Amino acid sequence: MASETQAAASEHAVGMPQLDFATFPNQIFWLMVTLVAIFFILNRIVIPRIAGVLADRHDTIQRDLEKAEELKKMSVEAEEAYNKALADARVEASNIVAETKADIQKDLNKAIAKADAQIAAKAAEGEVKIKEIRDDALRAVQKVASDTANEIVKAVMPAASDAKAVKAAVTARLKG
């Protein structure tokens, strides 16, 4: 019995069972079975699923890129339309400004013409009044000069005073 215990101890003392050459064919068989099972599981289940996910991601990315390109085109078109509308609005604004300036200038010219006409009318009225005042002043000067000359002639020569001759002499003298 002691020898059996020693033989059992010596069998167990060999070391790791994976390194026991007596079990290599059995280990190699199960290794091959496991590798074949893993290969079929990967080949039939896992790889197709990963390929499907990658294909879906690729399709999604491709659709997103196409959509982004379409949106880029739309944004370029929108920017062009905006720039055209902005240019048209600027042209329209400058036309409105030009029309408004022309209207204001027309109104200003009318107002200036009206003011000029009023000034001319007032000037004409003023000239008429000045002429009337001058004529009145000239008549008053003639009357005063005539009266004064008559009085002087009466004072100097009381017998020879001729009012018509004095008036004619004063008129001749005032005319120059």
C-alpha positions as a printed Julia matrix, in Angstrom:
176×3 Matrix{Float64}:
   0.0     0.0     0.0
   2.82    2.32    0.59
   4.03    1.71   -2.9
   0.63    2.52   -4.3
   0.58    5.76   -2.39
   4.02    6.58   -3.69
   3.01    5.75   -7.26
  -0.11    7.89   -6.93
   1.95   10.68   -5.42
   4.5    10.35   -8.19
   1.75   10.55  -10.84
   0.37   13.62   -9.23
   3.77   15.12   -8.82
   4.34   15.28  -12.56
   3.29   18.92  -12.69
   0.65   20.7   -14.66
  -1.72   18.34  -16.45
  -1.61   20.47  -19.62
   2.05   19.64  -19.95
   1.57   15.91  -19.5
   2.49   14.27  -22.83
   0.13   11.4   -22.22
  -2.91   13.75  -22.51
  -1.71   15.7   -25.59
  -3.84   13.86  -28.18
  -6.95   14.41  -26.08
  -6.08   18.1   -25.55
  -5.36   18.61  -29.26
  -8.72   17.01  -30.19
 -10.68   19.3   -27.85
  -8.61   22.3   -28.99
  -9.58   21.58  -32.59
 -13.25   21.08  -31.66
 -13.24   24.37  -29.73
 -11.48   26.27  -32.53
 -13.88   24.89  -35.14
 -16.86   25.81  -32.91
 -15.48   29.34  -32.36
 -14.8    29.65  -36.12
 -18.37   28.66  -37.02
 -19.86   30.9   -34.33
 -17.77   33.84  -35.51
 -18.29   33.08  -39.2
 -22.04   32.44  -39.01
 -23.22   34.81  -36.26
 -20.76   37.47  -35.1
 -19.05   38.53  -38.37
 -22.35   38.91  -40.3
 -23.78   41.02  -37.49
 -20.65   43.21  -37.4
 -20.71   43.45  -41.21
 -24.39   44.45  -41.05
 -23.69   47.11  -38.44
 -20.75   48.42  -40.49
 -22.88   48.46  -43.66
 -25.67   50.31  -41.82
 -23.17   52.83  -40.46
 -21.66   53.25  -43.92
 -25.11   53.78  -45.45
 -26.05   56.24  -42.7
 -22.81   58.16  -43.18
 -23.32   58.17  -46.95
 -26.91   59.45  -46.57
 -25.74   62.11  -44.13
 -23.01   63.2   -46.54
 -25.49   63.37  -49.42
 -27.94   65.3   -47.26
 -25.15   67.65  -46.15
 -24.17   68.21  -49.79
 -27.8    68.93  -50.67
 -28.12   71.31  -47.73
 -24.88   72.99  -48.78
 -26.28   73.49  -52.29
 -29.48   74.87  -50.79
 -27.53   77.22  -48.54
 -25.44   78.44  -51.49
 -28.62   79.02  -53.48
 -30.21   80.78  -50.52
 -27.12   82.95  -50.1
 -27.18   83.83  -53.81
 -30.88   84.65  -53.58
 -30.22   86.74  -50.46
 -27.37   88.62  -52.16
 -29.53   89.21  -55.25
 -32.43   90.41  -53.1
 -30.05   92.66  -51.16
 -28.63   94.12  -54.38
 -32.16   94.63  -55.74
 -33.19   96.29  -52.49
 -30.17   98.6   -52.66
 -31.0    99.53  -56.26
 -34.64  100.08  -55.29
 -33.58  102.18  -52.31
 -31.3   104.31  -54.46
 -34.13  104.73  -56.99
 -36.49  105.76  -54.19
 -33.89  108.2   -52.86
 -33.38  109.64  -56.35
 -37.15  109.97  -56.88
 -37.59  111.55  -53.47
 -34.74  113.99  -54.15
 -36.31  114.86  -57.5
 -39.72  115.39  -55.86
 -38.18  117.49  -53.1
 -36.19  119.5   -55.67
 -39.37  120.01  -57.72
 -41.26  121.16  -54.62
 -38.31  123.34  -53.64
 -38.18  124.88  -57.12
 -41.92  125.58  -56.93
 -41.53  127.12  -53.48
 -38.56  129.2   -54.67
 -40.49  130.34  -57.75
 -43.48  131.23  -55.57
 -41.23  133.07  -53.11
 -39.48  134.86  -56.01
 -42.89  135.85  -57.44
 -44.01  137.12  -54.01
 -40.74  139.01  -53.59
 -41.06  140.46  -57.08
 -44.67  141.47  -56.37
 -43.69  143.07  -53.05
 -40.73  144.77  -54.75
 -43.06  146.09  -57.47
 -45.48  147.29  -54.79
 -42.56  148.86  -52.94
 -41.35  150.56  -56.12
 -44.85  151.89  -56.79
 -45.08  153.19  -53.22
 -41.59  154.71  -53.47
 -42.55  156.37  -56.77
 -45.72  157.69  -55.18
 -43.74  158.93  -52.17
 -41.13  160.51  -54.49
 -43.83  162.13  -56.62
 -45.59  163.39  -53.5
 -42.29  164.67  -52.15
 -41.49  166.37  -55.48
 -44.91  168.01  -55.57
 -44.48  169.07  -51.96
 -41.02  170.48  -52.76
 -42.41  172.27  -55.8
 -45.26  173.69  -53.78
 -42.93  174.75  -50.95
 -40.43  176.17  -53.45
 -43.19  177.96  -55.35
 -44.73  179.35  -52.2
 -41.34  180.36  -50.84
 -40.32  181.97  -54.13
 -43.68  183.81  -54.31
 -43.24  185.09  -50.78
 -39.69  186.18  -51.49
 -40.73  187.93  -54.71
 -43.61  189.62  -52.87
 -41.27  190.69  -50.1
 -38.63  192.01  -52.49
 -40.89  193.39  -55.23
 -44.42  193.72  -53.97
 -45.72  195.3   -57.16
 -44.23  192.9   -59.71
 -45.26  189.57  -58.3
 -46.48  187.23  -61.02
 -47.38  183.81  -59.55
 -47.36  182.08  -62.95
 -43.88  183.34  -63.86
 -42.49  182.37  -60.43
 -44.02  178.9   -60.73
 -42.53  178.44  -64.23
 -39.12  179.6   -63.01
 -39.22  177.22  -60.0
 -40.33  174.28  -62.24
 -37.53  175.05  -64.74
 -35.0   175.23  -61.96
 -36.12  171.92  -60.33
 -35.97  170.05  -63.66
 -32.35  170.85  -63.98
